[in-house]
Amino acid sequence: MRAAVFASGSGSNMQALVDRQGAGTGYRIELLVTDRRCTAEARADAHRIARQRVPFNRGSGPAGDRILELLNERRIDAVLLAGFLRLVPSSVCRAFRNRILNIHPALLPSFGGRGMHGRNVHEAVLRAGAVLSGPTIHFVNERYDEGRILAQWPVPVRSGDSPADLAARVLRVEHVLFPAAAGALARALTRGWPERGRGPSFLWPEGGDASGGKLERTIGEAFGK
């Protein structure tokens, strides 16, 4: 699966995707699209990944046209949003229906929607008194954070957590979950989905299952234990 990453910030999730790409995962990052100057661009340069900054200040129409042009030039099969703060233009959503995944740092459908990104999400989780948070991987449509959910990974909210504490704990899990979800999409596309065949079948990282020791160890490592 030839994948493009869209990012607006540090690009740490892009880095996690790059670190795990290859024959075993079934995807490869071929392009980075950004909407602003950001650290993700330096990560792309370090791995010799093509990158392009697309301005959104003229509205979503021109941006969508340019994004589709870039995706077609690189023969991109799927798009992975890794901290991308813009609403994906509707033309791109239509052209890549069921082939765009986003990672959100809370358990959707709670704590999603316009403006709910980064620190804003973790502050909202703490204000609500939630005892669990964690990342959600979902398909992208024309509305913020409303697409079908592919995978979630609960993360405990601890007494005395600051937004930064919670963000760091969730991010460690994001870096494990997102490559696994990208692999699930790659396997589905290989089977001819969405036109035919089964949709993405998510496999827990490291080949573990919900009751197996491998998953328990992976969760422990993600939590820094």
Secondary structure, 3 states (H helix, E strand, C coil): CEEEEEECCCCHHHHHHHHHCECCCCEEEEEEEECCCCHHHHHHHHCCCEEEECCCCCCHHHHHHHHHHHHHHCCCCEEEECCCCCCCCHHHHHHCCCCEEEEECCCCCCCCCCCCCCHHHHHHHHHHCCCEECCEEEECCCCCCCCCEEEECCEECCCCCCHHHHHHHHHHHHHHHHHHHHHHHHHHHHCCCCCCCCCCCCCCHHHCCCCCHHHHHHHHHHCCC
